[in-house]
Amino acid sequence: MTTTVRLLICDDHAVVRAGLHALLSSAPDIEVIGEAADGPTAVTLAASLHPDVVLMDLQLGNDMDGVEATRRITAQLAPTPHVLVLTTYDTDADITRAIEAGATGYLLKAERPEELFAAIHSAASGQTALSAPVAAKVMAKMRNPGPTLTARERDILGQLAHGLGNREIARALHISEATVKTHLGRIYDKLGVDTRAAAVAVATERRLLA
């Protein structure tokens, strides 16, 4: 006998939420117990409703994205819901951030309904559920890991993206200009660039900026 999965939907588009609610409610073994239009609401509802699975979009507006919402939900006291990401984004950085935040699975919105149903049940059981393109990217990344930036390097990249110079970055991060230059050199080497503009462009493309 299949156990009914209690599901919370989080997506910032009302039409998408309505469509998912209608689709998932048609499955006899899935019960949609709540909807959230943003990250903070998803975190609050996950704590109060205790769903088995949270179906989580990644792009949720400026307050809190799906990755941060996932991190907060999976850090809550037991019973911890399983988070299944459902998104249109399949970049390596998005996938990595979601999995590191505690997501059990990562699905693309182009999946067929039956694949989504199966993934929800897999997630409810604590099993990893990945769309085929996502699984391929994960395997490729494991075989050929890309550059990994330290927290400080990410901080400096963020300052670069805001147009700050070395002196301003040093002042903002409470470090010396020499330290900023050292970190910039390492960032350039890791990203394979030689200018500030190129570093920001590559970091933006790879979604390395917070």
C-alpha positions in Angstrom: 0.0 0.0 0.0 1.4 3.4 -1.0 1.6 6.0 1.7 0.1 9.4 1.0 2.7 12.1 0.8 1.8 15.4 2.5 3.2 18.2 0.3 3.9 21.9 0.6 4.3 23.9 -2.6 6.6 27.0 -2.7 6.6 29.1 -5.9 6.4 32.8 -6.3 4.1 32.6 -9.4 0.4 32.2 -8.5 -0.4 30.6 -11.8 2.4 28.0 -11.4 1.2 27.2 -7.9 -2.3 26.8 -9.0 -1.3 24.5 -11.8 1.0 22.4 -9.6 -1.8 22.2 -6.9 -4.3 21.0 -9.5 -1.9 18.5 -11.0 -0.6 17.1 -7.8 -4.0 16.9 -6.2 -5.1 14.6 -9.0 -2.7 12.0 -7.7 -4.4 9.7 -5.2 -1.3 9.3 -3.0 -0.3 13.0 -2.8 -2.0 15.6 -0.5 -1.2 19.3 -1.0 -1.4 20.7 2.5 -0.2 24.2 1.8 1.2 26.8 -0.5 3.9 29.5 -0.1 4.7 32.4 -2.4 8.0 33.2 -0.8 10.9 31.8 1.3 9.9 33.1 4.7 6.4 31.8 4.3 7.7 28.4 3.2 9.9 28.2 6.3 7.1 29.1 8.6 4.6 26.7 7.0 7.1 23.8 7.0 7.5 24.3 10.7 3.8 24.4 11.5 2.4 21.9 8.9 5.1 19.3 9.1 4.9 18.2 5.4 6.7 15.1 4.2 8.1 17.0 1.1 8.5 20.7 0.3 8.4 21.3 -3.5 10.7 24.3 -3.8 11.4 26.8 -6.6 14.7 28.6 -6.5 13.9 32.1 -7.6 11.6 33.6 -5.0 12.2 37.3 -5.0 14.6 39.4 -3.1 13.9 38.5 0.5 15.0 34.9 0.6 15.7 32.5 -2.4 14.9 28.9 -2.5 18.4 27.8 -1.5 18.2 29.8 1.7 14.7 28.6 2.4 15.9 25.0 1.9 18.8 25.6 4.3 16.5 26.9 7.0 13.9 24.2 6.5 16.3 21.3 6.6 18.0 22.8 9.7 14.7 22.7 11.7 14.1 20.3 14.5 12.7 16.8 13.6 10.7 15.8 11.8 12.6 17.5 9.0 10.7 17.7 5.7 12.6 16.6 2.6 13.0 19.4 0.0 12.6 18.7 -3.7 13.7 21.5 -5.9 11.5 22.2 -8.9 13.0 24.9 -11.2 13.8 26.0 -14.7 17.5 26.6 -13.7 20.0 23.9 -14.2 23.4 25.6 -13.9 26.1 23.8 -12.0 26.2 26.6 -9.3 22.4 26.3 -8.7 22.5 22.6 -8.4 25.5 22.6 -6.1 24.1 25.3 -3.9 20.7 23.5 -3.6 22.2 20.2 -2.7 24.7 21.7 -0.2 21.7 23.5 1.4 20.1 20.1 2.0 17.8 19.4 -0.9 17.0 15.8 -1.4 16.3 16.1 -5.1 16.5 18.5 -8.0 13.9 18.5 -10.8 13.4 20.7 -13.9 9.9 22.1 -14.6 10.0 20.4 -18.1 9.6 17.0 -16.5 6.5 14.9 -17.3 3.8 14.7 -14.6 4.5 11.0 -13.9 8.2 11.8 -13.3 7.3 14.5 -10.9 4.9 12.2 -9.0 7.7 9.5 -8.8 10.3 12.1 -7.6 8.0 13.3 -4.8 7.6 9.8 -3.5 11.3 9.2 -3.8 12.0 12.4 -1.9 9.5 11.4 0.8 11.4 8.2 1.3 14.7 10.2 1.6 15.9 9.0 -1.8 17.7 11.3 -4.2 15.6 12.3 -7.2 17.4 14.1 -10.1 16.2 15.0 -13.6 18.3 13.3 -16.2 20.1 16.5 -17.3 20.8 17.4 -13.7 22.2 13.9 -13.0 24.5 14.3 -16.0 25.8 17.6 -14.7 26.4 16.2 -11.3 28.4 13.3 -12.7 30.3 15.6 -15.0 31.2 17.9 -12.1 32.3 15.0 -10.0 34.6 13.9 -12.8 35.9 17.4 -13.5 35.4 19.7 -10.6 35.5 23.4 -11.5 37.2 26.2 -9.5 36.2 26.5 -5.8 36.2 30.0 -4.4 36.8 30.6 -0.7 34.3 32.7 1.4 36.7 35.6 1.3 37.2 35.4 -2.5 33.4 35.4 -2.9 33.2 38.5 -0.6 35.7 40.3 -2.8 34.0 39.2 -6.0 30.8 40.7 -4.6 32.5 44.0 -3.9 33.9 43.9 -7.4 30.4 43.4 -8.8 29.4 46.6 -7.0 32.2 48.5 -8.7 34.5 49.0 -5.7 38.2 49.6 -6.1 40.9 47.9 -4.1 41.1 50.5 -1.4 37.3 50.6 -1.0 37.2 46.8 -0.8 39.9 46.7 1.8 38.0 49.3 3.9 34.7 47.4 3.5 36.2 44.0 4.5 38.6 45.4 7.1 41.7 43.9 5.4 44.7 45.5 3.8 45.0 46.5 0.1 47.8 44.0 -0.3 45.5 41.2 0.9 42.9 42.3 -1.6 45.4 42.2 -4.4 46.6 38.7 -3.3 43.0 37.4 -3.3 42.3 39.1 -6.7 45.3 37.2 -8.2 43.9 33.9 -6.9 40.4 34.7 -8.2 41.8 35.6 -11.7 43.8 32.3 -11.7 40.8 30.2 -10.7 38.4 31.8 -13.2 41.0 32.0 -16.0 40.6 35.7 -16.5 43.0 38.7 -16.2 40.7 41.7 -15.6 38.1 42.8 -13.0 35.3 43.0 -15.6 36.0 39.5 -16.9 36.1 38.1 -13.3 32.7 39.6 -12.6 31.3 38.4 -16.0 32.5 34.8 -15.4 31.3 34.8 -11.8 27.9 36.0 -12.9 27.7 33.4 -15.7 28.6 30.6 -13.3 26.3 32.1 -10.6 29.2 32.3 -8.1 28.0 35.6 -6.7 25.6 35.5 -3.7 
